Structures are given as C-alpha cells and as structure tokens.
Amino acid sequence: MKEIKLVLVDLDGTLLDDQKRVSSYTVSVLKRLKNAGIQFGICTGRPPFAVERLLKPWNMEDVCSWIIGFNGGMILDRDSGSQESFYKMDGKHIKTIFQFLEGQPYNAHVFEQYEVHTLKPNEDAFSIAKRNLFEVVEDGLEPYYTSTINKLLTSWKKEDLDKFLETHSLSDPNFYMVRSTPTLLEFLDPRVTKGQAIQRLAKQLNLSLENILSFGDERNDLDMLQTTTGVAMKNSNPLLFEHTNYKTEFSNNEDGVARFLEQYILEDTHGKTL
C-alpha cells in the first residue's frame, strides 16, 4: 500500500453502525490519524449540510476536513468554509423518473439546504429528515419540475427494492440510478459520481489517487474504491469484493474502518508507524 495522505469514508453501512452512531473508539482512531498528519473526510450520498450538522453529535468536528456530499455532487471544505457544486440534474426529468417507477411502492424526496421536500409525508420521509436533522416539506416535488436538483432520492422497503431491481434497468442519457443503501435508490446526473469528485479534490490538494484511502459498502461507492486505494467493508454488497483489493475484517457494527486504520495505517503488528 502506498503512503496514505488522505482518508475518505462513506457513512451509512461504513463509518456509522446500524443505529447511525460513531463509537468513541472510532473517534479516538480518527484523532490519531489527524495527529499523524493524515487528512480525513467523508464521502457520502447524504447532503453535505446535514453531515456538517451531524459532526457535533458524532464528536467529529475536530477531525473532519472535507465533506463530499450528494454522491459527489458537492465538495465542502470545512477549513475554509468554501463549497462547490457540480452537474445538477434538470428537474424536468422528475416526471420521466416517476413514469419509470409507476405502480411501484416508493416515496421520493429532494434535499434543499436544511429541508427534505417529499412526494408524500410518510414514515420514510420523517425518518430521513430525523437522521439528517432536517425539516419535512410536503409539496409533491412539483416546484422542482422547473429547477435543478442535486439528486432525486427514492425510499423503499428492502424487499420491494430488491424485487424491483431484479426486473428493471435504466438507460437514459440524462440521468442514472444507483442503490446507495438497502432501502434507497437515487437518480442523478450521469456525470455525478464519488470518483469524479475525489479526482477534483486530489488535483486541488496535489495528491496522487494512490495516496488516498477510501472505505465503502454499496454500489454507489464502487467508482470511489476503484479510483483510490479502496477498501470494501466486511458487510459490503458482494459486487464490491470483485473490484477491490482490500477488505475490512470487521463490519460497520464492529468499528471496521477504525480497526483497519489502526492496524494497517497507524501501526503494524509491532507497533511501528507505517
């Protein structure tokens, strides 16, 4: 493994346990990472403004320098406070997506600043709002038909989404769909990926992609793991194991990220710094 100068992690299913928590052990390892001169950032499908708010209850305000949100649609520099967005999707495609999903048991959402706008105010909408510290706005998403959006998020029951993806695929030059968690399916501009955002950040920091270590667990993490020195979580979608060279020995519920960093980046088995 090349010398690592930046670590980027996905959140759900990766850094966070299934109760959406970060353990004190993981936080202590991230502090050691910072003290070793290695930058740390989050690369997630979540809105970056939500992640910024959540860093405090996670006790991570002092360790996180970068937030890449919306699956690579925005980069937030926490040290300077600057932010940059790329490749928003034209809202006129929402109708096309709804036609594609017609008859399916889903709900749909759009994030705007500190609000989640929703097709219908069901349990999914309030759960998404709660875990992002957002307010729910019920507007049927019609106001976005004539504007641009970072992404369209759809929420499902896991078994319904499994069944849908077994029988449906999508080919459209204006947007693509990707599963980001077992219950979430996202639609984005085809140019938006975590990998392209990381390439932008690497150029900004004058880093080789080999010097960036990333962790993920789902399909929307695949190009991130392939672009960098990628590590698939033990609990990953099996597809990731076919395309990555490294795998954690522990799941997201067992501090898999922290244990990997401690063993392979901060210290070897003899306690020597790597």
Buried (B, 14 or more C-beta within 10 A) or exposed (E): EEEBBBBBBBBBBBBBBEEEEBBEEBBBBBBBBBEBEBBBBBBBBBBBBBBBBBBEEBBBEEBBBBBBBBBBBBBBBBEEEEBEBBBBBBBEBBEEBBEBBEEBEBBBBBBBEBBBBBBEEEEBBBEBBEBBBBEBBEEEBEEBBEEEBBBBBBBBEEEEBEBBBEEEEEEEEEBBBBBBBBBBBBBBBEEBBBBBBBBBBBEEBEBEBBBBBBBBBBBBBBBBBBBBBBBBBBBBBEEBEEEBEBBBEBBBBBBBBBBBBBBBBBBEEEEEEE
